[in-house]
Amino acid sequence: MIVVVGIAFSLAVLGVILMLLLKRQLREKYAIIWLFIGVAILVLAIFPGLLVGLSGLLNVEVPSNLIFALALVLLVGVALHLSWELSQAEDEVRRVAEEVALLRADVEALRDPSGDDRGEQGPDDAR
């Protein structure tokens, strides 16, 4: 029964990831991580002996403890990756905001070379 639940869960994860990709709600660079996780869950669900063998290889007495340890390592990795991406995005937003401020200052200087644009009437306001 647990094998069927594991296979259904992994197929649901893969289906959600593919649906988000097709709707362009998840970018490809993030989807790769989740597709890898979904495929790993599917392989472990189809072949439960792999987990027992891997836990024996790593000297982990209970295979479920190995799953928890792997999940913890994986989630820390995902959190670290997302923090790195957030840092990159903040740098990009700051750079773009600075460029917009400089361009705005240039446009305002081009509109009024004297630097005083208050009280000036445009050609439509002179009527």
N, C-alpha and C positions, 0 to 999 in steps of 0.2 A: 504494500500500500504506500509506503514512504517513497518508493521508487517512482510510482505514478505521480505522487504529489510533487516530487522534485522535478520530474520531467515537465509537468504542467506549469510549475512556477518558472522554470527556465524558459520555456516557450512563451510564457506571458511576458517575461522581461524582454526577450528578444523581439516579440511583437510590438511592445510599447516603444522600444528604441527605434525599430524600423518605421513605425507610424509617425513618431516625432521627426525622424529624418525626412520622410516623404512630405510632411507638412512644413518643413523647414523651420521647425521650432527647436531643433537641436543641431548644433553645428557638428560637422564631420569630425573635427579634432577631439571633441568630447565624446562623440558616439563610439569612437574606436575603443576607448577604455571600457565603456559599458557593454559593447559587443563582446569584448574579450571576457568580461565577467560573466555575461550570459552564456557564452559557449563553455566556459569552465564549469559553470553550474550544471549545464546540460551533460557534459562529459562525466562529471562526478555522479549525476543522477542516473545516467544510463549504466555506468560501470561502478557500482559502489565498492567493488573489490579494490579499485585504485586507491581509494581513500584509506582503506585498511592497510594496504601495502605501503603507501606513503607514510602513514603514521608509524608503522613498524620500522621503516627505513630511517625516520627521524627520531626514533625512540620516544614517541608520544604514546602513552598507554591507551588513552581513549580517543578514537578517531574524531569524536565531536569536539574535543578540545583543540584538535588541529584545525578544524573548520573555524572555530572562534578565533584562534590565533591568526590564521590566514585572513579572515575577514577584518580583524583589527589592523593588521599591516596594510591591507588593501585600502581600507577607509582612511588611514593616516596618509597614505600615498595620494589618494584622490583629494583629500583636504589640502595637502601641500601643493598639489598641481593647481587647484582652484585658487589658492592664495597667490601663487605665482602669476596666474592669469589675471587676477584682480589687480595686482600691482602693476602689471603691464598696461592694463586698461586705464588705471589712474594716471600713469605717466602720459599716456596718449591724450587723455582728456585735458590734462594740464597744458600740454604742448599746444593742442588745438585752441584752447581758451586764450593762451598767450598770443597765438597768431591772429585770432579774431580781434583781440584788443588792439594789436598793432595795425591791422587793416582798417578797423573802425577809426582809429586816430588818423590814418592816412586819408581816408574818405572825408573826414571832417575838415582836415587841413586843405583838401582840394576844393571843398565847397566854399570855404571862406578863407582866402589867403591871409586876410588881416588878423584872423583868429577870433574875431568878434562876430558871431552869427546871431546874436540876440537882437531882436527888434528889427531885423532886416525883413523886408517884405519881398515876396517872390513876385514874378510878373503877373500872376493871377490875382494877387492881393492888392495891387496898385490901383485897381479900378474903383 
